């Protein structure tokens, strides 16, 4: 599977996708217009190892809902990711059995290395 979960309205996601220049065999899913499904988030969790790793603690709603003071469990992270797209750390890039989460320079470099076969 070669897939990218991203936001079309996110300038950082768009910049990263342009920078990566992904091959045509990648499927792009704008999570705002095509919400992620339970099956998709479960697949992401299987590869990443946890829902927390997929969860964005930088989301505006995270602060507004005061979730940093809540004792969140894996089921809670899954619930919030499915409840509102902003809770998914973006972009999420899946290349076969590897997952790359977020927009850090290190993550983008790892994707580039995976794409070039390094």
C-alpha positions as CSV (number, residue, x, y, z in Angstrom):
1,X,0.0,0.0,0.0
2,X,1.2,3.5,-0.9
3,X,-1.0,6.1,0.7
4,X,-0.9,9.6,2.1
5,X,-3.5,11.0,4.5
6,X,-3.3,14.8,4.4
7,X,-5.2,18.1,4.4
8,X,-5.6,19.9,1.1
9,X,-6.0,23.1,3.0
10,X,-2.7,22.6,5.0
11,X,0.1,24.6,3.5
12,X,2.7,22.4,5.3
13,X,1.2,19.2,3.9
14,X,1.1,20.6,0.4
15,X,4.7,21.8,0.7
16,X,5.9,18.4,1.9
17,X,4.0,16.6,-0.9
18,X,5.6,18.9,-3.5
19,X,9.0,18.3,-1.9
20,X,8.6,14.6,-2.0
21,X,7.4,14.5,-5.6
22,X,5.6,11.2,-4.9
23,X,5.2,8.6,-7.7
24,X,1.8,8.3,-9.4
25,X,1.1,5.0,-7.6
26,X,0.4,6.8,-4.3
27,X,-3.2,7.3,-3.2
28,X,-3.9,10.7,-1.7
29,X,-6.7,11.1,0.8
30,X,-7.8,14.5,1.9
31,X,-9.1,13.7,5.4
32,X,-11.3,16.7,5.5
33,X,-13.4,15.8,2.4
34,X,-13.0,12.1,2.8
35,X,-12.9,11.3,6.5
36,X,-10.7,8.4,7.7
37,X,-12.6,5.2,8.5
38,X,-12.3,2.9,11.6
39,X,-10.6,0.4,9.4
40,X,-8.1,2.9,8.1
41,X,-7.2,4.2,11.6
42,X,-6.9,0.6,12.8
43,X,-4.5,-0.2,9.9
44,X,-2.4,2.9,10.8
45,X,-2.3,1.8,14.4
46,X,-1.2,-1.7,13.4
47,X,1.8,-0.3,11.6
48,X,2.7,2.5,14.1
49,X,2.1,0.5,17.3
50,X,-0.3,3.0,19.0
51,X,-3.1,5.5,18.5
52,X,-1.2,8.0,20.5
53,X,1.6,8.1,17.9
54,X,-1.0,9.2,15.3
55,X,-2.5,11.8,17.6
56,X,-1.7,15.5,17.2
57,X,-1.2,17.3,20.5
58,X,-0.8,20.5,18.5
59,X,-4.4,20.6,17.3
60,X,-6.3,23.6,18.3
61,X,-9.1,21.5,19.7
62,X,-6.6,19.7,22.0
63,X,-6.0,23.0,23.8
64,X,-9.6,24.1,23.6
65,X,-10.9,20.8,25.1
66,X,-8.1,20.9,27.7
67,X,-7.1,17.3,26.8
68,X,-3.5,17.7,28.1
69,X,-4.9,17.5,31.6
70,X,-7.0,14.5,30.8
71,X,-5.8,10.9,31.3
72,X,-6.1,9.7,27.8
73,X,-6.0,6.0,27.0
74,X,-5.5,4.4,23.6
75,X,-9.3,4.1,23.1
76,X,-9.6,7.9,23.7
77,X,-6.9,8.7,21.1
78,X,-8.7,6.5,18.6
79,X,-12.1,8.1,19.4
80,X,-10.7,11.7,19.0
81,X,-8.9,10.9,15.7
82,X,-12.1,9.4,14.3
83,X,-14.3,12.2,15.8
84,X,-12.4,15.1,14.2
85,X,-9.8,15.1,11.4
86,X,-7.6,17.8,13.1
87,X,-6.5,15.2,15.7
88,X,-4.6,13.1,13.2
89,X,-1.0,14.2,13.0
90,X,-0.4,15.1,9.4
91,X,0.7,14.0,6.9
92,X,0.6,10.3,7.5
93,X,2.5,8.5,4.7
94,X,2.3,4.7,4.3
95,X,4.8,2.9,2.1
96,X,4.1,-0.8,2.2
97,X,4.6,-1.8,5.9
98,X,6.3,1.5,6.9
99,X,4.5,4.5,8.4
100,X,5.7,8.1,8.6
101,X,3.8,10.4,10.8
102,X,3.9,14.2,11.0
103,X,5.8,17.0,9.3
104,X,9.2,17.1,11.0
105,X,12.3,17.4,8.8
106,X,13.5,14.1,10.2
107,X,10.3,12.4,9.1
108,X,10.4,13.9,5.6
109,X,14.0,12.8,5.2
110,X,13.0,9.2,6.3
111,X,10.2,9.2,3.6
112,X,12.8,10.4,1.0
113,X,15.1,7.6,2.0
114,X,12.3,5.0,1.8
115,X,11.3,6.3,-1.6
116,X,14.8,6.1,-2.9
117,X,15.3,2.6,-1.5
118,X,17.9,3.5,1.1
